[in-house]
Amino acid sequence: GIQTPPLLPGSPSSRGPAPASGFGGALGRMVDAVETTNASANAAVGRMIDGSGDVHDAMIALQRADLTLQFSVQVRNKLVQAYQEIMRMPV
């Protein structure tokens, strides 16, 4: 069946140990979401290859992993841009 997407950073209903608060915790959750979606995509492709899974499930998992990675790259780009802006400020 179709797996539920991992929770995005900052989701109030995340499971597991208490999440770290603040900016560092949000970044950690984002990295965890990327890793989780990649693992889910790999598992779905494996099921598709051995015949126990559906092609549609594998494609959806791959698309979800791609979108999660794109999101994290965009966040990283914004962080780098903000850092560069701060470094250009006169002191």
N, C-alpha and C positions, 0 to 999 in steps of 0.2 A: 504494500500500500504506500501511499504518499506519506512521507515523513513530515512532521511539523517543523517549520523553520526555527532555527535557534533564535533566542531572544536577542534583540539589539541592545547595544550598550545603554544602560540606564533604565532598562525595563523593570518595573516594580515587582513583577512576579517571577524573577529569576530564582532558580533552585540552587541548592548546594549551600556551602558555607556562606556566612555573611559577606557580601561583596565589599571590597575596599571602597571607601568613599573618596570623593574628590576627582580631580583630573586624572591622576595616575590610575585610579581604579577604573575609570571609564575607558582609558586606553587599554588596560589589561583585559577588560570584558570584550572590547572590540577585537583584539587579537585572538581571544578565545573563540569568538564567534566565527572568525575566518577559519581557524583550525577545525572547528566543529563542522562547518559546512563543507570544507574540503574532505574531511573524513567521511561524511555522509555521502558525498558525491562518489568517492572512491568505492565505498561499500555498495552503492546502487549500481555502479558500472560493473562491479564484480558479480553482483546478482544477475545482471542482464547477460553477462558473458556466459555464466554457467547455466543459464536458462531458468533460474528460480525467480528472476525479477523481470519487470516490465521495462520496455524501452522508454516509455513515457515517463516513468518514475526516474529513470536514470537521467533523462534529458532535463527534467525539472530540477533534480538535485544539482546537476552541472550548472544550470542557469542560476540557481540560488547561490552556489559557491562563487560564480563569476560576479554576480551583483554585490555580494558581500565584500569580495576583494576590491572591486571598483570603488565601493563606498569607503573602505579603509584607505585606499590610495588617495582619494579626494580629501579625506580628513588630514592625511599626512601632508598633502600639498598645501592645504590651508595653514597648517601649523608652520611649515617652512616659510610660507609667505608672511605670516604674522611675525615670525622670528626676524626675517630680513627687514621688515618695516621697523621693528623695534631697534634693530642695530643701526638703522639709518637716522634715527632720531638724535638730534643734538643733545648733549648733556650739559 
